[in-house]
Amino acid sequence: MIVLMSVTACFMQNNSRRRTPGGVFLLLVKQDGDIQKEKLDLIFTDEKKKTSTMKKRTLQHSRKARAEELRKSLSAGMFCLIM
């Protein structure tokens, strides 16, 4: 793996920084076609839970912000909805 990283720079998807050796290893594990889906699901269960939790929090935050925006516009006498 060290050889792989020294030969080619393995960047993140957004090209903001290089992957760590552990990140390269996990990327290779995810892309390996020989590993059964059930085993991959066991390995990456925590990652899926974190992603799901973050999506829920983001959605919740945007809903609260939208509701607050609507409350302010209604209290100011503006009756048109911003979409």
N, C-alpha and C positions, 0 to 999 in steps of 0.2 A: 504494500500500500504506500509506503514511503517513496518507493520508486515511481509509482503512478503520480503522486503529488509533485515530485521533483521534475518529472518530464512534462506534465501538462498541469496547468492551473485549473483546478476544479472550482468554478465560481458558483455562488448561489444563483437562483433563478433570476433575480433582479440585478445581477452583476454588481452588487454593492460591496461584496467581500468574498474572500476565498473560504471554502469549506474547511472545517477542521478534519483531522484524520478520522475521527469518529463519525463525522457527518458524511464523509466519503464512503466509509464502510456501510453505514445505514442506507445510503443511496444505492450502493451496489446490491445490497440485500433485497431492497424493494424491487429493483429491476431484474433480479435473477429469475429466470423462467423455471428453474428446477425446483424452487421452493414452493410447496403447496400453499394454497390460499389460506387454509385453516391455520397453518403455522405462522404465516405473516400476520393474520388477524390476532393471534396470541401475542406476537412480538410487539405489535404496534397498537394495542388496546388503549394504553395510557395516552398516546399521542392523539388518537381519535377522540377520546373523552375531552382532552384539553381543547382541541379544535372546536368541538361541539359547544363546550362551555363558553369559549370566546365568542362564537357566533351568536349565541343566545344573549350574552351580555351586550354585545354591540347592537343587536336588534332592540333590546330593552332600552338601551340608552337613547337610540334614535327615536323610539316611540315616545319616551318621556320628553325629549327635546321638542318633538313635533307637538305634543299635547300642550306644553308650556307656551310654545309659539302661538298656538291657536287661542289659548286662554288670554294671552296678552293682547292679541288682535281683537278679540271679542270685548275685552274690558276697555279698549281704546275706542270702541265704536266702529271698528272695521268689521264688516260682515261678510267680506269675500274670503273664500278659502284659498290658501296658497298651496298649490300642488306642483 
